[in-house]
Amino acid sequence: MKSISSVIAAALSFGLLAGAATAQNDSRSRVVPPPQQPGDSSAQQDGDVVTIFANSKGVIFSVVDEQNRIVSNLKASDVEILDGGARQEIDIFRTSNDLPMMLAVLIDTSASQESLLPAEKRAVDVFLDSSFRTGKDYGAILTFQGETALVNGLTTNLRQLKSALGRIEREQQFRDETNGTPQLGTALFDAVEVTAQEVLNGKTARRVTSVRDPSAPENSRRAIRRALCVLTDGKDTASQKNLSQVIARAQRLGIIIYALGMGDRFRFGDVDKENLEKLCASSGGKAFFPASELDLERSFKQIVDDLSGQYIAVYRPTGGNAQTDGRRAIQIKPKNPRLRVFHQTEYEPEQ
């Protein structure tokens, strides 16, 4: 599998990208494409922009009822937020659908997914059509096997994303005389780490979230929803990072992770549900395990509903205690005990 660096270099040679910025991670060079020009901020209304100051914490969450239906009519008085065990006063509470979304789709192209790739591409195509708002949201597409490859960096252009999706093919590996293939492994955790740090928190992402108002306090940032959808069987055989490290990274950056757990069970065994459920639940996302292409489409529909029914709450953390590792636990409790909340469970305070 080509590294991100080699994929970008190839794209440059065909004139697909205008430039690149390099980054170093885990002693391997990774390249993220140059920032796309965000929309004119002067045209954005107050309803589209939430500024989070350096001494504030913003948390995005979704709420479902007993039938697992999204609840979209809550008020600040309907929930209680605990940070470090202490009750917090909510400064801003609103639905987050008007906020821009930064979405990365990460597709496992290892041998265990070979027969599923065409169906996955069709489902992602429909998902992008139903969830992505050209000119407002930002999307990226990546694939992974032993290494992670950037197919298309963050862009607001839906047509460009869909075109990149259509170009994805499972890379053919060398087969020996017995029709065997080298055991390159699948580095799921490394792929999630790279996507979180270098794409959803890369140079383009930081530019999108920067506050252009010179009167704003230092380190203020524009609120944005960050989500990662990963299509995989959940098995990791080659990562340098472990599950706990990847979870900590996603929580630190406020990235909500959704997983579509699928595999060719006739050749490669069952999906690792435990890995995917832990990865998603800790970030406020959900793991789905579709058994057919129709189930896959339904799962993406649930993700669309979830993303469109989220809330954002902003507060200034006071009181409470950090955990032994310095991280702070978050609890969001609905006043109605029949409701369930999906949210980031802990974070690392800014220094």
C-alpha positions as CSV (number, residue, x, y, z in Angstrom):
1,M,0.0,0.0,0.0
2,K,1.4,3.4,-0.9
3,S,2.0,5.8,1.9
4,I,0.2,9.2,2.1
5,S,3.4,10.8,0.8
6,S,3.5,8.8,-2.4
7,V,-0.2,9.2,-3.1
8,I,0.2,13.0,-2.8
9,A,3.3,13.0,-5.0
10,A,1.4,11.1,-7.7
11,A,-1.5,13.5,-7.5
12,L,0.8,16.5,-7.9
13,S,2.3,15.0,-11.0
14,F,-1.1,14.9,-12.6
15,G,-2.0,18.5,-11.6
16,L,-4.6,17.4,-9.1
17,L,-3.2,19.4,-6.2
18,A,-1.5,22.8,-6.1
19,G,0.9,22.1,-3.3
20,A,1.5,20.2,-0.1
21,A,2.7,20.6,3.5
22,T,4.7,18.0,5.2
23,A,4.3,16.7,8.7
24,Q,6.3,14.2,10.8
25,N,4.5,11.4,12.7
26,D,5.9,8.2,14.2
27,S,9.1,8.7,12.2
28,R,7.2,8.4,8.9
29,S,6.7,11.4,6.7
30,R,3.0,12.2,6.1
31,V,1.7,14.8,3.7
32,V,-1.5,16.8,3.9
33,P,-2.8,18.8,0.9
34,P,-2.8,22.6,1.0
35,P,-5.8,24.3,2.6
36,Q,-8.8,24.8,0.4
37,Q,-10.2,28.4,0.6
38,P,-12.9,28.5,3.2
39,G,-16.1,30.4,2.4
40,D,-16.2,34.1,3.0
41,S,-16.6,34.5,6.8
42,S,-18.3,37.9,6.3
43,A,-21.3,36.0,4.8
44,Q,-21.7,33.7,7.7
45,Q,-24.5,34.7,10.2
46,D,-24.3,34.4,14.0
47,G,-26.4,31.3,13.7
48,D,-23.6,29.5,11.8
49,V,-20.7,30.6,14.0
50,V,-19.9,29.6,17.6
51,T,-16.6,30.9,19.0
52,I,-15.1,28.9,21.8
53,F,-12.7,30.9,24.0
54,A,-9.5,29.4,25.5
55,N,-11.1,29.0,29.0
56,S,-14.2,27.3,27.7
57,K,-15.1,23.8,26.7
58,G,-17.4,22.8,23.9
59,V,-19.0,19.4,23.7
60,I,-21.1,18.0,21.0
61,F,-23.6,15.2,21.7
62,S,-26.7,13.4,20.5
63,V,-29.7,12.1,22.4
64,V,-32.0,9.2,21.6
65,D,-35.3,7.9,23.2
66,E,-36.3,4.4,24.1
67,Q,-36.9,3.5,20.5
68,N,-33.4,4.8,19.5
69,R,-34.9,7.8,17.8
70,I,-33.1,11.1,17.8
71,V,-34.5,13.7,20.2
72,S,-34.1,17.1,18.7
73,N,-36.1,19.5,20.9
74,L,-34.2,19.6,24.2
75,K,-33.3,22.8,26.1
76,A,-30.3,23.5,28.3
77,S,-32.5,22.9,31.3
78,D,-33.2,19.4,30.1
79,V,-29.6,18.2,30.7
80,E,-27.0,18.4,33.4
81,I,-23.2,18.5,32.6
82,L,-20.6,17.3,35.0
83,D,-17.0,18.0,34.4
84,G,-14.6,16.3,36.8
85,G,-17.6,15.4,38.9
86,A,-18.7,19.0,39.3
87,R,-21.9,20.5,37.9
88,Q,-21.3,23.1,35.2
89,E,-23.2,26.2,34.2
90,I,-24.0,26.1,30.5
91,D,-23.2,29.3,28.6
92,I,-24.3,28.2,25.1
93,F,-26.7,25.4,24.3
94,R,-28.1,24.9,20.8
95,T,-28.5,22.4,18.0
96,S,-25.3,22.0,16.1
97,N,-26.7,21.3,12.6
98,D,-25.8,24.8,11.5
99,L,-22.2,24.4,12.4
100,P,-19.8,23.3,9.6
101,M,-18.9,19.6,9.7
102,M,-15.4,18.2,9.1
103,L,-15.8,14.6,7.9
104,A,-13.2,12.0,7.1
105,V,-14.2,8.6,5.5
106,L,-11.6,5.9,6.2
107,I,-11.9,2.7,4.1
108,D,-10.2,-0.6,4.9
109,T,-8.9,-2.0,1.6
110,S,-7.1,-5.0,3.0
111,A,-7.8,-8.5,1.7
112,S,-10.5,-9.2,4.3
113,Q,-12.6,-6.4,2.7
114,E,-12.0,-7.2,-1.0
115,S,-15.5,-8.6,-1.7
116,L,-17.1,-5.7,0.2
117,L,-15.4,-2.7,-1.4
118,P,-17.9,-2.1,-4.3
119,A,-20.9,-2.1,-1.9
120,E,-19.0,0.1,0.5
121,K,-18.2,2.6,-2.2
122,R,-21.9,2.8,-3.3
123,A,-23.0,3.3,0.3
124,V,-20.5,6.0,0.9
125,D,-21.5,7.8,-2.3
126,V,-25.2,7.9,-1.1
127,F,-24.0,9.0,2.3
128,L,-22.1,11.9,0.9
129,D,-25.1,13.0,-1.2
130,S,-27.4,13.0,1.8
131,S,-25.1,14.6,4.4
132,F,-22.5,16.8,2.8
133,R,-23.2,20.5,2.2
134,T,-21.0,21.8,-0.6
135,G,-19.3,25.1,0.4
136,K,-20.0,24.7,4.1
137,D,-18.8,21.2,5.1
138,Y,-15.3,19.8,4.7
139,G,-14.6,16.2,3.7
140,A,-11.7,13.9,3.1
141,I,-11.3,10.3,2.0
142,L,-8.5,7.9,3.0
143,T,-7.8,4.1,2.6
144,F,-5.6,1.8,4.7
145,Q,-4.0,-1.6,4.8
146,G,-0.5,-1.8,6.4
147,E,-0.2,2.0,5.7
148,T,-2.6,4.8,5.3
149,A,-3.2,6.5,1.9
150,L,-4.8,9.9,1.4
151,V,-7.2,9.7,-1.6
152,N,-8.5,13.2,-1.3
153,G,-7.7,15.9,1.4
154,L,-10.2,18.2,3.1
155,T,-12.3,20.0,0.5
156,T,-15.7,21.6,0.4
157,N,-16.3,20.3,-3.1
158,L,-18.7,17.3,-3.1
159,R,-18.0,16.4,-6.8
160,Q,-14.3,16.2,-6.1
161,L,-14.9,13.8,-3.1
162,K,-17.2,11.6,-5.1
163,S,-14.7,11.4,-8.0
164,A,-12.0,10.4,-5.6
165,L,-14.2,7.8,-4.1
166,G,-14.8,6.3,-7.5
167,R,-11.1,5.9,-8.1
168,I,-10.5,3.6,-5.1
169,E,-9.5,0.1,-5.9
170,R,-8.0,-2.6,-3.7
171,E,-4.3,-2.7,-4.5
172,Q,-3.3,-6.0,-6.0
173,Q,-0.6,-7.8,-4.1
174,F,2.1,-10.1,-5.4
175,R,1.1,-13.8,-5.2
176,D,3.6,-16.6,-5.2
177,E,3.3,-20.0,-7.0
178,T,0.9,-21.3,-4.3
179,N,-1.3,-18.2,-4.8
180,G,-0.3,-16.9,-1.4
181,T,0.1,-13.3,-0.5
182,P,2.6,-11.6,1.9
183,Q,1.3,-10.9,5.3
184,L,1.5,-7.1,5.3
185,G,-1.1,-6.8,8.1
186,T,-3.8,-4.2,8.8
187,A,-2.9,-1.1,10.8
188,L,-6.4,0.1,11.8
189,F,-5.3,2.1,14.9
190,D,-2.5,3.8,13.1
191,A,-4.9,4.8,10.3
192,V,-7.4,6.3,12.8
193,E,-4.5,8.2,14.5
194,V,-3.1,9.6,11.2
195,T,-6.6,10.7,10.1
196,A,-7.4,12.4,13.4
197,Q,-4.1,14.2,13.8
198,E,-3.0,15.0,10.2
199,V,-6.4,15.5,8.5
200,L,-9.0,16.4,11.1
201,N,-6.4,18.4,13.0
202,G,-4.0,19.2,10.2
203,K,-3.1,22.6,8.6
204,T,-6.4,22.9,6.7
205,A,-8.5,22.0,9.8
206,R,-6.7,24.6,11.9
207,R,-7.2,27.2,9.3
208,V,-10.9,26.4,9.1
209,T,-11.3,26.7,12.9
210,S,-9.2,29.8,13.3
211,V,-10.9,33.0,14.5
212,R,-10.2,36.0,12.3
213,D,-11.5,38.6,14.7
214,P,-8.4,40.3,16.2
215,S,-10.4,41.4,19.2
216,A,-11.1,37.7,20.2
217,P,-9.0,36.3,23.1
218,E,-5.9,34.4,22.2
219,N,-6.4,30.7,21.4
220,S,-10.1,31.2,20.6
221,R,-11.4,28.9,18.0
222,R,-14.4,28.5,15.8
223,A,-16.6,25.5,16.8
224,I,-16.9,22.8,14.2
225,R,-18.2,19.2,14.2
226,R,-15.5,16.6,13.5
227,A,-16.5,13.1,12.6
228,L,-14.7,10.1,11.3
229,C,-16.5,7.1,9.6
230,V,-14.4,4.0,9.3
231,L,-15.4,0.9,7.3
232,T,-13.5,-2.1,8.5
233,D,-13.7,-5.5,10.1
234,G,-12.1,-4.0,13.2
235,K,-9.1,-6.2,13.3
236,D,-5.6,-4.7,13.8
237,T,-2.5,-6.7,13.2
238,A,0.2,-4.1,12.4
239,S,-0.3,-0.8,14.3
240,Q,2.3,1.0,16.3
241,K,-0.5,2.7,18.2
242,N,-2.8,0.8,20.5
243,L,-6.6,1.3,21.0
244,S,-6.2,3.3,24.2
245,Q,-3.8,5.8,22.5
246,V,-6.2,6.3,19.6
247,I,-9.2,6.8,21.8
248,A,-7.2,9.4,23.8
249,R,-6.4,11.3,20.6
250,A,-10.0,11.3,19.4
251,Q,-11.2,12.5,22.7
252,R,-8.6,15.2,22.9
253,L,-9.6,16.6,19.5
254,G,-13.4,16.1,20.0
255,I,-13.7,13.7,17.0
256,I,-16.9,11.6,17.0
257,I,-16.2,8.2,15.5
258,Y,-18.7,6.0,13.7
259,A,-17.7,2.5,12.6
260,L,-19.3,0.2,9.9
261,G,-18.0,-3.2,11.0
262,M,-18.1,-5.7,8.1
263,G,-15.9,-8.6,7.0
264,D,-15.7,-11.6,4.8
265,R,-16.5,-14.0,7.6
266,F,-16.2,-17.1,5.3
267,R,-12.5,-16.5,4.9
268,F,-11.4,-14.2,7.6
269,G,-13.6,-14.8,10.7
270,D,-16.0,-12.5,12.5
271,V,-15.8,-8.8,12.9
272,D,-14.0,-7.5,16.0
273,K,-17.0,-5.9,17.6
274,E,-15.3,-5.1,20.9
275,N,-12.6,-3.0,19.2
276,L,-15.1,-1.0,17.2
277,E,-17.6,-0.5,20.0
278,K,-14.9,0.8,22.4
279,L,-13.5,3.1,19.8
280,C,-16.9,4.6,19.0
281,A,-18.5,4.8,22.4
282,S,-15.7,6.7,24.0
283,S,-16.0,9.4,21.4
284,G,-19.8,9.8,21.5
285,G,-20.2,7.9,18.2
286,K,-21.8,4.5,17.4
287,A,-20.7,1.2,15.9
288,F,-22.9,-0.6,13.3
289,F,-22.6,-4.1,12.1
290,P,-24.5,-4.4,8.8
291,A,-25.1,-7.9,7.5
292,S,-26.0,-6.9,3.9
293,E,-25.7,-4.0,1.5
294,L,-29.2,-2.8,2.5
295,D,-28.2,-2.9,6.2
296,L,-25.1,-0.8,5.3
297,E,-27.3,1.8,3.6
298,R,-29.6,1.8,6.7
299,S,-26.6,2.3,9.0
300,F,-25.4,5.3,7.0
301,K,-28.9,6.7,7.2
302,Q,-28.7,6.4,11.0
303,I,-25.4,8.3,11.0
304,V,-26.9,11.1,8.9
305,D,-29.8,11.3,11.4
306,D,-27.3,11.4,14.3
307,L,-25.2,14.1,12.7
308,S,-28.2,16.2,11.9
309,G,-29.7,15.9,15.4
310,Q,-26.6,16.8,17.5
311,Y,-26.4,19.6,20.2
312,I,-23.4,21.7,21.2
313,A,-23.0,22.9,24.8
314,V,-20.3,25.4,25.8
315,Y,-19.3,26.0,29.4
316,R,-16.3,27.2,31.5
317,P,-15.0,24.3,33.5
318,T,-15.1,25.0,37.2
319,G,-14.5,22.8,40.3
320,G,-14.2,19.1,40.1
321,N,-11.1,17.0,40.0
322,A,-8.9,15.7,37.2
323,Q,-8.2,12.0,37.0
324,T,-4.8,10.6,37.9
325,D,-3.6,11.0,34.3
326,G,-4.6,14.7,34.2
327,R,-7.6,14.1,32.0
328,R,-11.1,15.3,33.0
329,A,-14.2,13.1,32.8
330,I,-17.4,14.5,31.2
331,Q,-20.9,13.3,32.0
332,I,-24.1,14.6,30.3
333,K,-27.2,13.5,32.2
334,P,-30.7,14.1,30.7
335,K,-33.4,15.0,33.2
336,N,-35.6,12.4,31.6
337,P,-34.2,9.0,32.6
338,R,-35.7,7.3,29.5
339,L,-33.3,9.2,27.3
340,R,-29.7,8.1,26.4
341,V,-26.9,10.5,25.5
342,F,-23.9,9.8,23.2
343,H,-21.0,12.1,24.0
344,Q,-17.2,12.5,24.5
345,T,-16.5,10.9,27.9
346,E,-13.2,12.7,28.8
347,Y,-10.7,15.2,27.5
348,E,-7.3,16.6,28.2
349,P,-7.4,20.3,29.3
350,E,-5.4,22.8,27.3
351,Q,-2.2,24.0,28.9
